[in-house]
Amino acid sequence: MDSPSSWHSTRPSENHRDDFREASAAASASGWDLRLERVSKTYGAANVVDGVSLHIAAGEFFSLLGPSGSGKTTTLNMVGGFELPSQGSILLGGVDITHQAAHRRDINTVFQSYALFPHLDVFENVAFGLRRKGQSGKELSRRVHEMLDLVALRGHEKRRPSQLSGGQQQRVALARALVNRPKLLLLDEPLGALDLKLRKQMQIELKRIQSEVGITFLFVTHDQEEAMVMSDRLAVMSGGRVAQVGAPQAVYDHPENTFVATFLGASNLLDGELDGQDGERLAVRLPRGGRVHAAAREATVRGPRVQVGVRPEKIVLFAPGTALPDGWNALEGRIELVAYIGVSHQYSVAVDGGPAFTVVAQNLGAGLSPQRGDAVRLGWQPRHTFVVEPSSVLAPEQDNETHTP
């Protein structure tokens, strides 16, 4: 396995950094953005991708996030030219590439399998694309070593893929895909074969490399953490449609529907009905009495039936009867389960009027430490409360909306 120090011991020189910045500036000036306009893919009666419209800016790290069967990989394959859309258009830098052959698109792809040539050493694997384009001599050597510097593999030029760790192989595949300076790089779950620790380290490396080269990255994953860590923006997909697009923090903190609220991290949800607006606060009446409040600007619902939610880490546990800060939401509950997970404790709390709440409390050595069977009071701020439609089915008017940076 790679050690983190081995990745950072060799970084690109300032001259190499300048080259990367110039390439990035050229890409942005050329408008190497990606547009999908009402793109659909049908197999028989099944709509695998259903009216997806997206605008990905030049130089952006953009992720397609969703469970198996959500249409994310099929969308990537259509962008790469490996599959043709049944409907819609795909434009790269303003040029329609919908029906252009894959090898004619200035797009490279990194797959989970890496697809390295086992009989070639690291240098020749990286140089392969340059040689196919007629590059040779000093310029070829300079560009290969530039990439090896970028991915911290200088000194490994003569090694074969079988002599490399999984992380090193992944970085060779990345260097090979970037050496031709494509307009767009597609990454199809490239970290899936790595162990957990290395995968987390490679998330940081991929983001660093993308920021160095400035090339537009389109990354496909089912792993929420990967998408959150690396992306400038992400699109959550479900059933072939785009459920929500935005910066990771915005999508996490302000989900627009039940699917996003439950797929991207954990959420505690309660059924309720809209019960008016009090200034900047939206009131939701719970079935068994009581009300909770959300910031009115966070509401994206028509009502009256809604679900009101809060993330587990936004909840604070108090002793029963404790007076909460002014304006906070409150529920009474009883601890059903306590799980120690290192940096935090996770509590399952039975509450009146809904399913058990999950609460995550950091292990700071202070505050309440309830045990199983203890009564508690749950409190959280209205600004941490979101309100969504009770159904996870996406509204039809969302299908063809173009999501822009």
N, C-alpha and C positions, 0 to 999 in steps of 0.2 A: 504494500500500500504506500502511496505517496505520503510524505510528511509535509505539513504546511510550509515549513521552512524551505523545502526544495522548490516550491513554486515561486517564492518571493525572492530567492537569492539572486535571480537573474531577471531584471526588468528591462524593458526597452530603453535604449539610450535616448537622449533628448532629440537627436536627429531623427530617430525612428518615430518618436512621438510627434514631431513636426510633420513627418510624412503622413502619419495617421490623421492628424488634424486637417491637413490639406485635402486628403481623400474624402474626409467627412464633409468639409466645406463644399467640395465639388459635388458630392452627392446631394446635399441640401439644395445647392444652387440649381441642380438639374431636376429637382422635384421628384426624387425617387421615393415617392409615397406609393402606397398601395390602396386601391379602392375596390371594394366588392359591392356591386349594385344588384340587389334582389337576386342573389345567387341561390339556385336550388339544384338539388341532385335527387333524382328519383330512380329507384330500383323496383320495377313492377308497380305495385300500388303503394310502396313505402316511400315517404318523403324523408330521406336521410338528412338532407339539408334543405331547410324550408324558408326561402326568402331572406337570406342573410345580407345585410348591408352594413359595411364597415368602412371607415377611413383611418388608415394607419399612417402616421406622419413619417417623413424621411428622418432616419436616425433614431427612431423610437424602438424600444424594447417592448413588444406587445405580445401578450399571451392569450391563447385560447384555452380556457379552463372548463372542464366538465367531466362527468362520469362516462363510463363506457357507453357507447351508443348515442352520445349527445350530438355527434356530427362534426366534432372538432378535427379529427384526422382526415375525414373526407374533405372538409374545407381546405385544409393544408394541401392535400393531394391535388385539388383543383387549382390552387394557386401555383403549385409546382409544375402543372401540366401533366401529371400522372393520370388524372381523370378529367373528363370534360363535363362542364355543367349541363344540366338539362335545360336550365333557363338562367338568364342574368348575364352580367358582364364582369370581367376582371381587368383592371387597368393598373399598370405599373409606370409611374412617372408620366401619367396622362395618356399612355399608349395602350390601346386595347390588345391584350394578350390572350383573350379568352380561348381562341382556337389555335394559338401558336404552339408548335411542338415544344416539348420540354427542353430539348437540347438547344433550342434557339432563344430561350428566355435567359436573361442574365441573372439567374437565380441558382443558388447552390443549396444543398440539403445535407444536414447531419442527422443520421438515423441512430436509433438505440443500439443497433448492432455494430456501428462504426464503419463496417464495410471496408476495412483496410486491406491492402494487398499483402498477403503473408510472405511473398517471395521478395518484396522490396523493403529496403531499410527505411528509417524515418525520413531521411532527406528525400529519397526518391518518391515516397508516398506523398509528401507535401508538394514536390515538384511536378507531380504527374499532370495536373491540369495546365501548368505553364508550358510543359513540353508539348502538350496537345495543341496549344495555341502558337507553337513555333518559337517560344522563348528559349534562350540558351545562354551559355557563357556567364559573364560576370553579373549581368542583370538578373538572370535566373537565380544564381547563388545568393545575390544580395536580398532578393525578395523572399527566398526560402528561409534564410537566416533571420530576416526581419520577423517572420512569423514564428520561428522557433524561439526567438527572444520573447515575443509577445506571450507565448504560452509556457514560458519557462522550461524549455526543453533543449536549450543550447548545450552541446556536449553529448547528446543522445543520437546524433545524426546517423551513426552506423548501426544502430540497434534495429533488430527486426521486431515486428509487432508482438511475437511470442515472448520476447524478452522484456516486455513492458507490463506495468500494472494496468488495471482497468482505467484508473484515472489518467494515466499517461496516454493510453490508447485513445481515450476520449479527446484529449487535447491535440493529439496528432490529427484526428479526424476534423477537429475544429480548424486547425491551422491549414489543412488541405482545402477546406471549404472556403477559407477567407483569403487565401493567397492570390486568387484572381480578382479580388476586390469586387465581388458581385454587388448588384444593386439591392439585393434582398437575400437574407439567409433564413432558411427554414430549418427548424429544429424539432424533430419528432420524438419527444420524450427521450432525449439523449442521456439523461442521468438515471434512467430506470434500472439499469443493470448494476449500478454501484451500491455499495453498502451504505448504511444510513450516515455514518460520520463523514465518509468521503463525499457523499451526495450533498451534504450541507456545505462542505468546504468548496465544492465545485460550483454551487450556486453563486457564491461570492466571486469566484474566479470568472465565471461566465459574464456576470454583470460588469466586472472590471474590464474584461476584454472588449465587450460591446461598447463601453464608453470610450475606450482607446481608439477603436477603429471607426466608430461612428456610422456603421452600416445598420440598416434597418433589420431587426431580428423579429421573426414571427415564430413563437415558441408554443408548442402544444404539450399539455400536461393534464393529468387528472389530480396532481398533487397540489393542494391549496397553498402549502407553505412555499413550494417552488415558485408559483406564480406571484405570491405576495412579495417574496424577497427580491425577485429579479425585475419585475415588470414596471415600466413607466405607467402603462395602463393595461387592463385586461378585459376580456369579454367572457362572461360566464355563459355557457351554452347548455341547453336542455332540450331534448327532443328535436334536434335539428334547428332550433331557433336561438337567437341571442336573448338571454334573460336580462342582462344588465352589462353596461360598459362603463368603465371609469378608472380612476387611479385606485390602487389597492386599498388604501385607507378609506377612501370615500365609499367604495363598494362594501367594504366590511362594516363600517360604522353606520351606513345608511342604505341597507338593502331595500330594493324596490318591490320585492315579492317574496312569498314564502320559500320558494325554491332557493333563492340566493341566501336568504337568512339561515337556512338549515344546511346548505351544502358548503358554503364558505364559512367554516368555523361552526361553533355550536351556538344555538340560540334558545332562550326560554320564551315560549309563546303562550299567550292566554287569549281565549276567545272573548269578544266584547262587541259593544255597539258604540258608534260615535255619539257623544253626548254634549255637543256644543264646543265653543271655543272661548277661553278665558284669556283675553289679551293675546300674548304670544304662545299660550299653551292650549293644546288640543286635549279635551277630556274624553276618556273612554270608560263606559260603564261596564262593569264585570257582571256575569250572570248571577252570582250569589251576593250581589251588593258590593258597594265600594267602587272607587274610581281610581284610575291611574292617569297620569298626564304625560304628554309628549310635546316636544317643541313643534309648533304648528308648521314650521318650514320643512320638517322632516316627513310630513304626511304626503303620500302619493296615491291615496285611495279615494274612491267615490262613496263607499259606505252604503248603508249604515253598518252592516256587519263587517267586522274587521278582526284582525289579530294584532295584538300589541306585544312587543318583544323587547328583550334586553339581553346583552351578551353576559356570559357567566362571570367574566372578570370585572364587570362594571358594578356588580352587586357587593354591598358591604353587609356583613352579619353583625347584628347587635343583640344584646340581652333583651328578653321580653320586657315590654313597657318602656324601653328607652325612647326619649324624645329625639326625633330625627331632625336634622337641619331643615330649616324652613323650605317648604315646597317639594321636598323629596317624596317619591313614591314609597309605599310601605305595604308589606304583606306579612302575615304571621305564618310560621311554619314550624316543622319539627325535623330534626336531623335523622335521616334514614341510613346514611352510609357516609363514612369518612375514608378517603383514600389519600395516602401520602405519595406524592410523585416528585419528590426531590425539592425543586425550587418552590413548590406550592402544595397546598392541600386542596383536594377536590371534594365538595360536599354534595350529596343528593338530599334535597330538602322537600318534604311533603308540604304542599300548600293547599289551602282551602280554595276550591273553585277551579282547579286545573291540574295538569300533570306535574310531576315532581320537577322542581327547579334544580339546575346544576349551578353551583357557585364555586368559583376558583379564587382562593385567597393566597397571596404571596406569603412565604415563610419569613416574616420580618422579625419574629421574636417578640412581637407586641400585639395587643388587641385580643379579641375574643378567640378562644380555641375550643369550640363546642365539641361534644362527643355524641355518639349515637344515642338517640332518645331525647336529647336536650331540645327544649323549646327555644326558638330564636325569632328575631325580627329581621326581615330582609328589607334593605333600603337602597334606593338608587335615584339618580338625578333624572328629571324629565329630558334633559338634553341627550341622555344616553338611551332614551326610549325611542323605538321606531314603531310605525304602524303600517301594516301591509294588508292586502286583500287576503281573505281566508283561503282561497284556492291557490295552488301552485301552478295552475294552468296560465300561460302567458296570454295577455289580452291580444286580440287579433291586430289592433292598430300598432302594436310594437313590431310586428313581423318585418315591415319594410322600412322602418325608420333607419336613417343613416346615422351611425354613431361616429362623430368627428372628434378630433383632439380638442 
